[in-house]
Amino acid sequence: MNKKAKEIMNTKLETISPNATVYDAIEKLIDKRIRSLLVVPENNEDEYGVVTIRNIIFNVIIPEIDPKNIKIKEIASRPVIAVSKDTHINEIYFLMKTNNIARVFVKEDERIIGVISFFDLLNYILVEKAKS
């Protein structure tokens, strides 16, 4: 497992503004059939975040808060855990395990350029097994 993040990352990032409503996020998640959205900084003092189905269920749905009345910035996880595009896959496995997270973002300079999820890792493992 000598590959680096840039070789298996998904570059199709779906994003959302921190000022969007949770309802907007739910619509986008369902429409795109995905599990998370990258929350993009609105200014230089802000940082990237992520909003997941888990954030929405535990922070909005279960407490019965109207998703039209709560902003993404109120429930997003921040900061995201991000690695360099040259980070080895083994280090990414370790980060996911020790931080109990399902995705690691990939950055170049200070900009997020991709994401690696459990699914991406599973796909990589299956492809490698098929080759041998």
C-alpha positions as CSV (number, residue, x, y, z in Angstrom):
1,M,0.0,0.0,0.0
2,N,2.5,2.5,-1.3
3,K,-0.1,4.8,-2.9
4,K,-0.5,8.4,-1.9
5,A,-3.7,10.5,-1.3
6,K,-3.6,12.1,-4.7
7,E,-3.8,8.7,-6.3
8,I,-7.1,7.6,-4.8
9,M,-8.8,10.9,-3.7
10,N,-12.2,11.9,-5.0
11,T,-12.0,15.3,-6.5
12,K,-15.8,15.7,-6.9
13,L,-16.4,17.8,-3.8
14,E,-19.9,19.0,-3.1
15,T,-19.8,22.2,-1.1
16,I,-22.2,24.4,0.9
17,S,-22.0,27.8,2.5
18,P,-21.9,28.0,6.3
19,N,-24.9,30.4,6.1
20,A,-27.1,28.0,4.2
21,T,-29.8,26.3,6.1
22,V,-29.7,22.7,7.2
23,Y,-32.8,22.2,4.9
24,D,-30.6,23.3,1.9
25,A,-28.0,20.7,3.0
26,I,-30.6,17.9,3.3
27,E,-31.9,18.7,-0.2
28,K,-28.4,18.6,-1.7
29,L,-27.4,15.4,0.2
30,I,-30.6,13.6,-1.0
31,D,-30.3,15.0,-4.6
32,K,-26.7,14.0,-5.0
33,R,-27.1,10.7,-3.0
34,I,-24.0,11.6,-0.8
35,R,-23.3,11.6,2.9
36,S,-21.4,14.8,3.5
37,L,-20.8,18.3,2.2
38,L,-17.6,20.4,2.5
39,V,-18.4,23.7,4.3
40,V,-16.4,26.4,2.5
41,P,-14.9,29.3,4.4
42,E,-16.6,32.7,3.8
43,N,-13.5,34.7,4.6
44,N,-9.8,34.4,5.4
45,E,-10.5,34.1,9.2
46,D,-12.9,31.2,8.7
47,E,-11.9,27.5,8.3
48,Y,-13.2,24.6,6.3
49,G,-15.8,22.3,7.9
50,V,-17.9,19.3,7.1
51,V,-21.6,18.6,7.6
52,T,-22.6,15.0,7.5
53,I,-25.9,13.1,7.7
54,R,-24.8,12.2,11.2
55,N,-24.5,15.9,12.2
56,I,-28.0,16.5,10.8
57,I,-29.6,13.5,12.5
58,F,-28.1,14.1,15.9
59,N,-28.2,17.9,16.0
60,V,-31.4,18.7,14.1
61,I,-33.7,15.7,13.4
62,I,-33.6,13.9,16.8
63,P,-34.0,17.2,18.8
64,E,-36.8,18.1,16.4
65,I,-35.4,21.4,15.3
66,D,-36.8,22.8,12.1
67,P,-34.0,22.5,9.5
68,K,-35.1,25.7,7.8
69,N,-34.3,27.6,11.0
70,I,-30.8,26.4,11.7
71,K,-27.6,27.3,9.7
72,I,-24.9,24.9,8.7
73,K,-22.3,26.8,10.7
74,E,-24.2,25.8,13.8
75,I,-23.8,22.1,13.3
76,A,-20.8,21.6,11.1
77,S,-17.7,19.8,12.4
78,R,-14.7,22.1,12.3
79,P,-11.9,22.0,11.5
80,V,-11.7,19.2,9.0
81,I,-8.8,16.8,9.2
82,A,-6.8,17.3,6.1
83,V,-3.6,15.8,4.7
84,S,-1.2,16.7,1.9
85,K,-1.8,15.2,-1.5
86,D,1.5,13.3,-1.0
87,T,0.4,11.6,2.3
88,H,0.7,7.8,2.2
89,I,-2.5,5.7,2.4
90,N,-1.3,4.0,5.6
91,E,-1.2,7.3,7.4
92,I,-4.7,8.1,6.2
93,Y,-5.9,4.7,7.6
94,F,-4.3,5.6,10.9
95,L,-5.9,9.1,11.0
96,M,-9.3,7.7,10.3
97,K,-9.0,5.0,13.0
98,T,-7.5,7.2,15.7
99,N,-9.9,10.1,15.1
100,N,-12.9,7.9,14.5
101,I,-13.8,9.7,11.3
102,A,-15.2,8.5,7.9
103,R,-13.4,10.9,5.7
104,V,-10.1,12.8,5.4
105,F,-9.8,15.8,3.2
106,V,-6.8,16.4,0.9
107,K,-5.3,19.8,0.5
108,E,-2.8,21.6,-1.7
109,D,-1.4,24.7,-0.1
110,E,-4.3,25.7,2.1
111,R,-7.1,24.8,-0.4
112,I,-9.1,21.5,-0.1
113,I,-8.8,19.7,-3.4
114,G,-10.2,16.2,-2.6
115,V,-11.6,13.8,-0.1
116,I,-10.9,10.2,0.8
117,S,-13.7,8.3,2.4
118,F,-14.1,4.7,3.7
119,F,-15.7,3.9,0.4
120,D,-12.6,5.2,-1.5
121,L,-10.3,3.1,0.7
122,L,-12.5,0.0,0.2
123,N,-12.5,0.5,-3.5
124,Y,-8.7,0.9,-3.6
125,I,-8.3,-2.3,-1.5
126,L,-10.6,-4.3,-3.8
127,V,-8.8,-3.1,-7.0
128,E,-5.4,-4.0,-5.5
129,K,-6.7,-7.5,-4.5
130,A,-8.1,-8.0,-8.0
131,K,-4.6,-7.2,-9.5
132,S,-2.9,-9.9,-7.4
